[in-house]
Amino acid sequence: MKKSKGFRVGTRQLLRKEPRERGKIRLSKLLYEYQPGNSVIIKIDSSVQKGMPHKRYHGRVGTIVDKRGRSYVISITQGDAVKEIVVRPEHLEPLKSD
């Protein structure tokens, strides 16, 4: 039988949550408003399947370009290419600039 090449193949450890992270997501994560030009970290929340980016973008830093419905358009460099992906706010974290 052929090996699966699905969207989440090979993510058993990557998308695993720690015991204290399980349960409902924080409301502040949904209500946070990002502005175009803000830098964000893509951190996939495996309990929310809608608006989930591909696993290759997990942990990457991108820039908000636009808001599209409830989601955000994020610009990320991948090698020489510049990619634009649509991600929901559950999978984003603001980049702390100290």
Backbone as JSON Lines, residues from 0, in Angstrom:
{"i":0,"aa":"M","n":[0.84,-1.19,0.0],"ca":[0.0,0.0,0.0],"c":[0.88,1.25,0.0]}
{"i":1,"aa":"K","n":[0.45,2.26,-0.75],"ca":[1.21,3.49,-0.88],"c":[1.16,4.31,0.41]}
{"i":2,"aa":"K","n":[2.28,4.99,0.72],"ca":[2.34,5.83,1.91],"c":[1.48,7.09,1.71]}
{"i":3,"aa":"S","n":[0.78,7.48,2.77],"ca":[-0.07,8.67,2.71],"c":[0.79,9.92,2.56]}
{"i":4,"aa":"K","n":[0.3,10.85,1.76],"ca":[0.97,12.15,1.62],"c":[-0.01,13.26,1.96]}
{"i":5,"aa":"G","n":[-0.76,13.06,3.04],"ca":[-1.77,14.02,3.45],"c":[-1.18,15.31,4.01]}
{"i":6,"aa":"F","n":[-2.07,16.25,4.29],"ca":[-1.68,17.58,4.74],"c":[-0.95,17.55,6.07]}
{"i":7,"aa":"R","n":[-1.31,16.6,6.96],"ca":[-0.72,16.56,8.3],"c":[0.2,15.37,8.51]}
{"i":8,"aa":"V","n":[0.71,14.76,7.45],"ca":[1.59,13.61,7.59],"c":[2.89,14.03,8.28]}
{"i":9,"aa":"G","n":[3.32,13.25,9.26],"ca":[4.58,13.52,9.96],"c":[4.48,14.6,11.01]}
{"i":10,"aa":"T","n":[3.29,14.83,11.56],"ca":[3.14,15.91,12.54],"c":[2.83,15.4,13.94]}
{"i":11,"aa":"R","n":[3.06,14.13,14.21],"ca":[2.72,13.57,15.53],"c":[3.41,14.35,16.66]}
{"i":12,"aa":"Q","n":[4.69,14.64,16.54],"ca":[5.4,15.39,17.58],"c":[5.3,16.9,17.35]}
{"i":13,"aa":"L","n":[5.27,17.32,16.11],"ca":[5.26,18.74,15.78],"c":[4.03,19.46,16.33]}
{"i":14,"aa":"L","n":[2.86,18.84,16.2],"ca":[1.62,19.48,16.61],"c":[1.11,18.98,17.95]}
{"i":15,"aa":"R","n":[1.94,18.26,18.69],"ca":[1.53,17.74,19.98],"c":[1.48,18.87,21.01]}
{"i":16,"aa":"K","n":[0.49,18.82,21.91],"ca":[0.38,19.82,22.96],"c":[0.84,19.23,24.29]}
{"i":17,"aa":"E","n":[1.38,20.08,25.13],"ca":[1.74,19.67,26.49],"c":[0.45,19.5,27.3]}
{"i":18,"aa":"P","n":[0.5,18.69,28.37],"ca":[-0.73,18.44,29.14],"c":[-1.44,19.7,29.62]}
{"i":19,"aa":"R","n":[-0.73,20.73,30.04],"ca":[-1.37,21.94,30.55],"c":[-1.82,22.89,29.44]}
{"i":20,"aa":"E","n":[-1.48,22.59,28.2],"ca":[-1.93,23.42,27.08],"c":[-3.24,22.92,26.49]}
{"i":21,"aa":"R","n":[-3.67,21.74,26.91],"ca":[-4.87,21.14,26.33],"c":[-6.12,21.86,26.83]}
{"i":22,"aa":"G","n":[-7.21,21.68,26.09],"ca":[-8.47,22.3,26.47],"c":[-8.8,23.44,25.53]}
{"i":23,"aa":"K","n":[-9.71,24.3,25.98],"ca":[-10.17,25.41,25.15],"c":[-9.06,26.44,24.98]}
{"i":24,"aa":"I","n":[-9.08,27.13,23.83],"ca":[-8.07,28.15,23.57],"c":[-8.44,29.44,24.29]}
{"i":25,"aa":"R","n":[-7.43,30.24,24.57],"ca":[-7.66,31.51,25.26],"c":[-8.46,32.46,24.38]}
{"i":26,"aa":"L","n":[-9.37,33.19,24.98],"ca":[-10.19,34.14,24.24],"c":[-9.36,35.29,23.69]}
{"i":27,"aa":"S","n":[-8.31,35.67,24.42],"ca":[-7.46,36.77,23.99],"c":[-6.74,36.46,22.68]}
{"i":28,"aa":"K","n":[-6.53,35.17,22.41],"ca":[-5.88,34.77,21.16],"c":[-6.76,35.09,19.96]}
{"i":29,"aa":"L","n":[-8.09,34.99,20.15],"ca":[-9.03,35.27,19.07],"c":[-9.3,36.76,18.92]}
{"i":30,"aa":"L","n":[-9.28,37.48,20.03],"ca":[-9.67,38.89,20.02],"c":[-8.52,39.83,19.68]}
{"i":31,"aa":"Y","n":[-7.28,39.34,19.66],"ca":[-6.13,40.2,19.37],"c":[-6.2,40.68,17.92]}
{"i":32,"aa":"E","n":[-6.09,41.99,17.74],"ca":[-6.14,42.58,16.4],"c":[-4.72,42.86,15.91]}
{"i":33,"aa":"Y","n":[-4.37,42.29,14.78],"ca":[-3.07,42.53,14.16],"c":[-3.22,43.62,13.11]}
{"i":34,"aa":"Q","n":[-2.22,44.47,13.01],"ca":[-2.22,45.55,12.02],"c":[-1.27,45.18,10.89]}
{"i":35,"aa":"P","n":[-1.56,45.63,9.67],"ca":[-0.61,45.38,8.57],"c":[0.77,45.92,8.9]}
{"i":36,"aa":"G","n":[1.79,45.12,8.67],"ca":[3.16,45.49,9.0],"c":[3.66,44.84,10.27]}
{"i":37,"aa":"N","n":[2.75,44.32,11.11],"ca":[3.16,43.63,12.34],"c":[3.86,42.32,12.01]}
{"i":38,"aa":"S","n":[4.85,41.94,12.81],"ca":[5.5,40.65,12.67],"c":[4.83,39.65,13.58]}
{"i":39,"aa":"V","n":[4.62,38.44,13.08],"ca":[3.96,37.4,13.87],"c":[4.71,36.08,13.75]}
{"i":40,"aa":"I","n":[4.55,35.24,14.76],"ca":[5.09,33.89,14.74],"c":[3.95,32.96,14.41]}
{"i":41,"aa":"I","n":[4.16,32.04,13.48],"ca":[3.14,31.06,13.14],"c":[3.36,29.86,14.05]}
{"i":42,"aa":"K","n":[2.4,29.64,14.94],"ca":[2.45,28.52,15.87],"c":[1.13,27.79,15.73]}
{"i":43,"aa":"I","n":[1.14,26.64,15.05],"ca":[-0.09,25.93,14.73],"c":[-0.74,25.38,15.99]}
{"i":44,"aa":"D","n":[-2.04,25.66,16.14],"ca":[-2.84,25.1,17.23],"c":[-3.58,23.9,16.65]}
{"i":45,"aa":"S","n":[-3.19,22.7,17.05],"ca":[-3.73,21.49,16.44],"c":[-5.18,21.22,16.8]}
{"i":46,"aa":"S","n":[-5.72,21.92,17.82],"ca":[-7.12,21.71,18.19],"c":[-8.07,22.48,17.28]}
{"i":47,"aa":"V","n":[-7.53,23.38,16.45],"ca":[-8.35,24.15,15.51],"c":[-7.88,23.8,14.11]}
{"i":48,"aa":"Q","n":[-8.76,23.17,13.33],"ca":[-8.37,22.74,11.99],"c":[-8.61,23.82,10.94]}
{"i":49,"aa":"K","n":[-9.55,24.72,11.18],"ca":[-9.85,25.76,10.2],"c":[-8.7,26.75,10.1]}
{"i":50,"aa":"G","n":[-8.36,27.15,8.91],"ca":[-7.35,28.18,8.72],"c":[-5.97,27.77,9.15]}
{"i":51,"aa":"M","n":[-5.7,26.46,9.16],"ca":[-4.4,25.95,9.6],"c":[-3.39,26.02,8.45]}
{"i":52,"aa":"P","n":[-2.24,26.63,8.66],"ca":[-1.23,26.65,7.6],"c":[-0.53,25.3,7.49]}
{"i":53,"aa":"H","n":[0.24,25.12,6.44],"ca":[1.0,23.89,6.25],"c":[2.07,23.77,7.32]}
{"i":54,"aa":"K","n":[2.44,22.55,7.65],"ca":[3.42,22.31,8.73],"c":[4.78,22.93,8.44]}
{"i":55,"aa":"R","n":[5.1,23.2,7.19],"ca":[6.42,23.78,6.87],"c":[6.56,25.2,7.39]}
{"i":56,"aa":"Y","n":[5.42,25.86,7.7],"ca":[5.46,27.24,8.19],"c":[5.44,27.32,9.71]}
{"i":57,"aa":"H","n":[5.34,26.19,10.42],"ca":[5.28,26.19,11.88],"c":[6.58,26.74,12.46]}
{"i":58,"aa":"G","n":[6.47,27.76,13.31],"ca":[7.64,28.36,13.94],"c":[8.28,29.46,13.13]}
{"i":59,"aa":"R","n":[7.76,29.74,11.95],"ca":[8.35,30.78,11.1],"c":[7.8,32.15,11.47]}
{"i":60,"aa":"V","n":[8.56,33.19,11.16],"ca":[8.14,34.56,11.41],"c":[7.75,35.19,10.08]}
{"i":61,"aa":"G","n":[6.58,35.82,10.08],"ca":[6.08,36.47,8.88],"c":[5.56,37.86,9.19]}
{"i":62,"aa":"T","n":[5.11,38.55,8.15],"ca":[4.6,39.91,8.28],"c":[3.15,39.95,7.82]}
{"i":63,"aa":"I","n":[2.29,40.61,8.59],"ca":[0.89,40.76,8.22],"c":[0.8,41.69,7.02]}
{"i":64,"aa":"V","n":[0.08,41.24,5.99],"ca":[-0.1,42.05,4.79],"c":[-1.5,42.65,4.78]}
{"i":65,"aa":"D","n":[-2.51,41.82,5.12],"ca":[-3.89,42.25,4.95],"c":[-4.78,41.4,5.83]}
{"i":66,"aa":"K","n":[-6.0,41.85,6.05],"ca":[-7.0,41.04,6.75],"c":[-8.0,40.57,5.72]}
{"i":67,"aa":"R","n":[-8.34,39.28,5.76],"ca":[-9.28,38.71,4.8],"c":[-10.34,37.94,5.58]}
{"i":68,"aa":"G","n":[-11.49,38.56,5.8],"ca":[-12.52,37.96,6.63],"c":[-12.04,37.89,8.06]}
{"i":69,"aa":"R","n":[-12.08,36.7,8.67],"ca":[-11.54,36.53,10.03],"c":[-10.05,36.23,10.0]}
{"i":70,"aa":"S","n":[-9.51,35.94,8.83],"ca":[-8.12,35.51,8.69],"c":[-7.21,36.67,8.32]}
{"i":71,"aa":"Y","n":[-5.91,36.36,8.32],"ca":[-4.9,37.34,7.95],"c":[-4.05,36.77,6.82]}
{"i":72,"aa":"V","n":[-3.64,37.66,5.9],"ca":[-2.71,37.29,4.85],"c":[-1.32,37.6,5.38]}
{"i":73,"aa":"I","n":[-0.44,36.59,5.35],"ca":[0.9,36.74,5.91],"c":[1.93,36.49,4.83]}
{"i":74,"aa":"S","n":[2.93,37.33,4.78],"ca":[4.02,37.21,3.82],"c":[5.21,36.54,4.5]}
{"i":75,"aa":"I","n":[5.7,35.44,3.88],"ca":[6.81,34.67,4.44],"c":[7.81,34.4,3.32]}
{"i":76,"aa":"T","n":[9.1,34.47,3.65],"ca":[10.11,34.09,2.67],"c":[10.41,32.62,2.84]}
{"i":77,"aa":"Q","n":[10.47,31.93,1.7],"ca":[10.84,30.51,1.69],"c":[11.93,30.36,0.63]}
{"i":78,"aa":"G","n":[13.17,30.37,1.11],"ca":[14.29,30.38,0.18],"c":[14.34,31.75,-0.5]}
{"i":79,"aa":"D","n":[14.31,31.76,-1.83],"ca":[14.3,33.02,-2.58],"c":[12.88,33.51,-2.84]}
{"i":80,"aa":"A","n":[11.89,32.62,-2.7],"ca":[10.5,32.97,-2.99],"c":[9.84,33.66,-1.8]}
{"i":81,"aa":"V","n":[8.92,34.55,-2.1],"ca":[8.1,35.19,-1.07],"c":[6.69,34.63,-1.21]}
{"i":82,"aa":"K","n":[6.22,33.96,-0.15],"ca":[4.91,33.32,-0.17],"c":[3.92,34.15,0.62]}
{"i":83,"aa":"E","n":[2.67,34.13,0.19],"ca":[1.59,34.74,0.94],"c":[0.62,33.64,1.33]}
{"i":84,"aa":"I","n":[0.39,33.47,2.64],"ca":[-0.52,32.43,3.1],"c":[-1.64,33.07,3.92]}
{"i":85,"aa":"V","n":[-2.79,32.41,3.95],"ca":[-3.95,32.89,4.69],"c":[-4.08,32.04,5.94]}
{"i":86,"aa":"V","n":[-4.02,32.68,7.11],"ca":[-3.99,31.97,8.39],"c":[-4.98,32.64,9.34]}
{"i":87,"aa":"R","n":[-5.68,31.81,10.12],"ca":[-6.58,32.36,11.13],"c":[-5.8,32.72,12.39]}
{"i":88,"aa":"P","n":[-6.34,33.65,13.21],"ca":[-5.57,34.15,14.36],"c":[-5.27,33.12,15.44]}
{"i":89,"aa":"E","n":[-5.97,31.97,15.46],"ca":[-5.67,30.93,16.43],"c":[-4.26,30.38,16.26]}
{"i":90,"aa":"H","n":[-3.72,30.5,15.06],"ca":[-2.41,29.94,14.74],"c":[-1.3,31.0,14.73]}
{"i":91,"aa":"L","n":[-1.59,32.19,15.26],"ca":[-0.62,33.28,15.25],"c":[-0.29,33.75,16.66]}
{"i":92,"aa":"E","n":[0.91,34.28,16.82],"ca":[1.33,34.92,18.07],"c":[2.09,36.19,17.7]}
{"i":93,"aa":"P","n":[1.86,37.29,18.42],"ca":[2.63,38.49,18.12],"c":[4.1,38.29,18.47]}
{"i":94,"aa":"L","n":[4.97,38.86,17.65],"ca":[6.41,38.77,17.89],"c":[6.78,39.82,18.93]}
{"i":95,"aa":"K","n":[7.38,39.38,20.01],"ca":[7.78,40.3,21.07],"c":[9.1,40.94,20.68]}
{"i":96,"aa":"S","n":[9.09,42.26,20.53],"ca":[10.34,42.98,20.21],"c":[10.8,43.73,21.45]}
{"i":97,"aa":"D","n":[11.86,43.23,22.06],"ca":[12.39,43.84,23.3],"c":[13.48,44.83,22.98]}
